[in-house]
Amino acid sequence: MTDRLLELFPELYIAFGQTFLMLGISLSMALLFGIPLGFLIFLFDKKVFIRNRWMYAILGTLANLIRSIPFVILLVSLLPFTMFLTGTTIGPLAASVSLSVAAIPFLARLVETSLREIPEGVLEASVSTGASLWLIVRCVLIPEAMPGMISGITLTGISLLSYSAMAGIVGGGGIGDLAIRFGYYRYEDDIMFITVILLIVLVQLMQLLGDFVRNKSDRKNG
């Protein structure tokens, strides 16, 4: 197996590069749009802030709608949109479109959950001071919810890693594509075993890093 691993090292190197590209793009989009979306859903539902039942219903329904679609189906259904944005439906850049669409509402709901764990007394006290909404968000909501948000980001990253493996089914590249081409079509079980082990190690590293950052940001541990 060692000789086979050395022989496939160039393929593994490319596959991991493609996987990290997909993960980097989609996680960046999730951070850029998912976190604000989670805050908006939370704020629109709280009467002490900017309660708006219509906006809460629209944003919440949209997030739930996307999250309820299995990723493989979402991947295929977004192929026309992917073609419009990237000019292709294969490769890691194309797969990043579907990954980003799946990641944004996923992280948004995790952020919303973290915000809902903040005690009501803290929220009401911050509003009673007369501070602006932006100041409350920056100085109260973000610090209080930060540990939970980091856990949510870690979970999103790990989920995206598994989704990126599925993207190999439609030619998205990455580790999933390598496992399918060699492990499935060519019946090379050792390649499948190697890719699974590497994915397990990668997930463990991501979880350890996420836990470390979360503990550092937790005021209770400070």
One Martini backbone bead per residue (centre of mass of N, CA, C, O) as a GRO file, in nm:
protein
  222
    1MET     BB    1   0.055   0.064  -0.016
    2THR     BB    2   0.294   0.257  -0.015
    3ASP     BB    3   0.351   0.252  -0.319
    4ARG     BB    4   0.068   0.349  -0.401
    5LEU     BB    5   0.081   0.618  -0.252
    6LEU     BB    6   0.325   0.733  -0.408
    7GLU     BB    7   0.192   0.712  -0.687
    8LEU     BB    8  -0.069   0.902  -0.585
    9PHE     BB    9   0.034   1.176  -0.480
   10PRO     BB   10  -0.038   1.376  -0.709
   11GLU     BB   11  -0.344   1.321  -0.689
   12LEU     BB   12  -0.374   1.397  -0.390
   13TYR     BB   13  -0.271   1.685  -0.410
   14ILE     BB   14  -0.489   1.786  -0.603
   15ALA     BB   15  -0.740   1.700  -0.440
   16PHE     BB   16  -0.677   1.873  -0.187
   17GLY     BB   17  -0.666   2.141  -0.331
   18GLN     BB   18  -0.962   2.133  -0.427
   19THR     BB   19  -1.092   2.103  -0.150
   20PHE     BB   20  -0.976   2.369  -0.024
   21LEU     BB   21  -1.105   2.553  -0.231
   22MET     BB   22  -1.399   2.485  -0.173
   23LEU     BB   23  -1.385   2.543   0.131
   24GLY     BB   24  -1.288   2.838   0.118
   25ILE     BB   25  -1.518   2.961  -0.047
   26SER     BB   26  -1.772   2.858   0.110
   27LEU     BB   27  -1.689   2.961   0.394
   28SER     BB   28  -1.665   3.257   0.317
   29MET     BB   29  -1.963   3.291   0.229
   30ALA     BB   30  -2.081   3.210   0.502
   31LEU     BB   31  -1.950   3.441   0.665
   32LEU     BB   32  -2.055   3.682   0.488
   33PHE     BB   33  -2.380   3.580   0.492
   34GLY     BB   34  -2.463   3.395   0.737
   35ILE     BB   35  -2.420   3.576   0.983
   36PRO     BB   36  -2.609   3.813   0.906
   37LEU     BB   37  -2.858   3.633   0.872
   38GLY     BB   38  -2.871   3.534   1.164
   39PHE     BB   39  -2.908   3.815   1.289
   40LEU     BB   40  -3.168   3.895   1.140
   41ILE     BB   41  -3.349   3.668   1.238
   42PHE     BB   42  -3.318   3.744   1.537
   43LEU     BB   43  -3.401   4.049   1.533
   44PHE     BB   44  -3.689   4.004   1.392
   45ASP     BB   45  -3.787   3.824   1.663
   46LYS     BB   46  -3.724   4.074   1.854
   47LYS     BB   47  -3.889   4.316   2.040
   48VAL     BB   48  -3.620   4.470   2.148
   49PHE     BB   49  -3.569   4.545   1.851
   50ILE     BB   50  -3.665   4.462   1.503
   51ARG     BB   51  -3.949   4.363   1.476
   52ASN     BB   52  -4.041   4.132   1.191
   53ARG     BB   53  -4.247   3.896   1.078
   54TRP     BB   54  -4.206   3.899   0.773
   55MET     BB   55  -3.896   3.880   0.760
   56TYR     BB   56  -3.872   3.632   0.935
   57ALA     BB   57  -4.038   3.443   0.750
   58ILE     BB   58  -3.874   3.474   0.492
   59LEU     BB   59  -3.588   3.399   0.595
   60GLY     BB   60  -3.665   3.133   0.737
   61THR     BB   61  -3.787   2.989   0.490
   62LEU     BB   62  -3.540   3.004   0.307
   63ALA     BB   63  -3.347   2.849   0.491
   64ASN     BB   64  -3.523   2.590   0.514
   65LEU     BB   65  -3.545   2.521   0.215
   66ILE     BB   66  -3.243   2.471   0.159
   67ARG     BB   67  -3.191   2.267   0.400
   68SER     BB   68  -3.408   2.044   0.289
   69ILE     BB   69  -3.211   1.990   0.060
   70PRO     BB   70  -3.035   1.773  -0.075
   71PHE     BB   71  -2.724   1.816  -0.192
   72VAL     BB   72  -2.737   1.657  -0.458
   73ILE     BB   73  -2.990   1.805  -0.561
   74LEU     BB   74  -2.877   2.091  -0.539
   75LEU     BB   75  -2.639   2.049  -0.731
   76VAL     BB   76  -2.813   1.988  -0.985
   77SER     BB   77  -3.020   2.234  -0.977
   78LEU     BB   78  -2.760   2.451  -0.999
   79LEU     BB   79  -2.626   2.425  -1.281
   80PRO     BB   80  -2.733   2.676  -1.435
   81PHE     BB   81  -2.622   2.883  -1.229
   82THR     BB   82  -2.328   2.787  -1.247
   83MET     BB   83  -2.296   2.845  -1.550
   84PHE     BB   84  -2.350   3.151  -1.528
   85LEU     BB   85  -2.110   3.218  -1.327
   86THR     BB   86  -1.856   3.016  -1.449
   87GLY     BB   87  -1.902   2.847  -1.737
   88THR     BB   88  -1.937   2.580  -1.556
   89THR     BB   89  -1.998   2.229  -1.409
   90ILE     BB   90  -1.694   2.181  -1.348
   91GLY     BB   91  -1.519   2.168  -1.077
   92PRO     BB   92  -1.442   2.348  -0.791
   93LEU     BB   93  -1.575   2.621  -0.865
   94ALA     BB   94  -1.854   2.509  -0.931
   95ALA     BB   95  -1.903   2.359  -0.656
   96SER     BB   96  -1.894   2.622  -0.475
   97VAL     BB   97  -2.178   2.721  -0.527
   98SER     BB   98  -2.340   2.497  -0.382
   99LEU     BB   99  -2.187   2.512  -0.116
  100SER     BB  100  -2.266   2.804  -0.049
  101VAL     BB  101  -2.575   2.770  -0.052
  102ALA     BB  102  -2.569   2.557   0.182
  103ALA     BB  103  -2.400   2.720   0.405
  104ILE     BB  104  -2.550   2.980   0.473
  105PRO     BB  105  -2.811   2.868   0.623
  106PHE     BB  106  -2.663   2.683   0.815
  107LEU     BB  107  -2.506   2.906   0.971
  108ALA     BB  108  -2.741   3.092   1.038
  109ARG     BB  109  -2.882   2.895   1.237
  110LEU     BB  110  -2.642   2.870   1.432
  111VAL     BB  111  -2.627   3.168   1.506
  112GLU     BB  112  -2.913   3.196   1.611
  113THR     BB  113  -2.880   2.988   1.839
  114SER     BB  114  -2.656   3.142   1.990
  115LEU     BB  115  -2.830   3.397   2.046
  116ARG     BB  116  -3.063   3.244   2.208
  117GLU     BB  117  -2.861   3.179   2.459
  118ILE     BB  118  -2.904   3.450   2.551
  119PRO     BB  119  -3.008   3.615   2.802
  120GLU     BB  120  -3.275   3.822   2.843
  121GLY     BB  121  -3.148   4.014   3.050
  122VAL     BB  122  -2.916   4.111   2.871
  123LEU     BB  123  -3.088   4.234   2.647
  124GLU     BB  124  -3.259   4.433   2.819
  125ALA     BB  125  -3.018   4.588   2.944
  126SER     BB  126  -2.897   4.693   2.674
  127VAL     BB  127  -3.149   4.854   2.588
  128SER     BB  128  -3.186   5.038   2.854
  129THR     BB  129  -2.923   5.219   2.792
  130GLY     BB  130  -2.961   5.339   2.481
  131ALA     BB  131  -2.823   5.190   2.280
  132SER     BB  132  -2.736   5.107   1.988
  133LEU     BB  133  -2.768   4.848   1.783
  134TRP     BB  134  -2.471   4.827   1.692
  135LEU     BB  135  -2.353   4.830   1.981
  136ILE     BB  136  -2.496   4.575   2.080
  137VAL     BB  137  -2.383   4.383   1.872
  138ARG     BB  138  -2.073   4.442   1.926
  139CYS     BB  139  -2.078   4.433   2.268
  140VAL     BB  140  -2.288   4.180   2.314
  141LEU     BB  141  -2.369   3.962   2.105
  142ILE     BB  142  -2.096   3.869   1.998
  143PRO     BB  143  -1.949   3.795   2.266
  144GLU     BB  144  -2.173   3.599   2.377
  145ALA     BB  145  -2.185   3.416   2.092
  146MET     BB  146  -1.898   3.324   2.003
  147PRO     BB  147  -1.863   3.026   2.088
  148GLY     BB  148  -2.109   2.924   1.921
  149MET     BB  149  -2.011   3.032   1.646
  150ILE     BB  150  -1.752   2.865   1.631
  151SER     BB  151  -1.893   2.594   1.639
  152GLY     BB  152  -2.056   2.650   1.379
  153ILE     BB  153  -1.814   2.684   1.190
  154THR     BB  154  -1.695   2.406   1.237
  155LEU     BB  155  -1.942   2.245   1.143
  156THR     BB  156  -1.951   2.366   0.861
  157GLY     BB  157  -1.672   2.274   0.765
  158ILE     BB  158  -1.724   1.969   0.799
  159SER     BB  159  -1.971   1.956   0.614
  160LEU     BB  160  -1.825   2.063   0.359
  161LEU     BB  161  -1.631   1.828   0.334
  162SER     BB  162  -1.854   1.619   0.270
  163TYR     BB  163  -1.980   1.772   0.031
  164SER     BB  164  -1.722   1.778  -0.149
  165ALA     BB  165  -1.725   1.472  -0.194
  166MET     BB  166  -1.999   1.473  -0.352
  167ALA     BB  167  -1.901   1.654  -0.594
  168GLY     BB  168  -1.757   1.415  -0.746
  169ILE     BB  169  -2.008   1.304  -0.898
  170VAL     BB  170  -2.005   1.588  -1.095
  171GLY     BB  171  -1.698   1.686  -1.127
  172GLY     BB  172  -1.565   1.860  -0.873
  173GLY     BB  173  -1.356   1.715  -0.739
  174GLY     BB  174  -1.133   1.594  -0.530
  175ILE     BB  175  -1.163   1.342  -0.307
  176GLY     BB  176  -1.426   1.222  -0.421
  177ASP     BB  177  -1.326   1.183  -0.711
  178LEU     BB  178  -1.093   0.994  -0.641
  179ALA     BB  179  -1.261   0.770  -0.503
  180ILE     BB  180  -1.440   0.708  -0.749
  181ARG     BB  181  -1.228   0.650  -0.974
  182PHE     BB  182  -1.063   0.434  -0.799
  183GLY     BB  183  -1.250   0.292  -0.576
  184TYR     BB  184  -1.501   0.231  -0.770
  185TYR     BB  185  -1.439   0.191  -1.081
  186ARG     BB  186  -1.153   0.015  -1.003
  187TYR     BB  187  -1.159  -0.143  -0.728
  188GLU     BB  188  -0.972   0.033  -0.513
  189ASP     BB  189  -0.976  -0.007  -0.182
  190ASP     BB  190  -0.717   0.138  -0.084
  191ILE     BB  191  -0.801   0.422  -0.178
  192MET     BB  192  -1.052   0.446  -0.010
  193PHE     BB  193  -0.909   0.409   0.261
  194ILE     BB  194  -0.718   0.653   0.244
  195THR     BB  195  -0.932   0.878   0.212
  196VAL     BB  196  -1.080   0.822   0.476
  197ILE     BB  197  -0.843   0.869   0.668
  198LEU     BB  198  -0.783   1.160   0.578
  199LEU     BB  199  -1.061   1.272   0.654
  200ILE     BB  200  -1.052   1.205   0.953
  201VAL     BB  201  -0.803   1.374   1.019
  202LEU     BB  202  -0.917   1.645   0.919
  203VAL     BB  203  -1.158   1.658   1.111
  204GLN     BB  204  -1.000   1.649   1.375
  205LEU     BB  205  -0.839   1.908   1.327
  206MET     BB  206  -1.082   2.098   1.301
  207GLN     BB  207  -1.200   2.039   1.582
  208LEU     BB  208  -0.955   2.120   1.754
  209LEU     BB  209  -0.940   2.410   1.653
  210GLY     BB  210  -1.227   2.495   1.729
  211ASP     BB  211  -1.203   2.434   2.036
  212PHE     BB  212  -0.969   2.624   2.093
  213VAL     BB  213  -1.105   2.889   2.004
  214ARG     BB  214  -1.350   2.868   2.182
  215ASN     BB  215  -1.205   2.869   2.459
  216LYS     BB  216  -1.068   3.148   2.412
  217SER     BB  217  -1.363   3.303   2.376
  218ASP     BB  218  -1.452   3.220   2.655
  219ARG     BB  219  -1.538   3.392   2.935
  220LYS     BB  220  -1.558   3.156   3.145
  221ASN     BB  221  -1.242   3.080   3.086
  222GLY     BB  222  -1.120   3.372   3.162
   0.00000   0.00000   0.00000
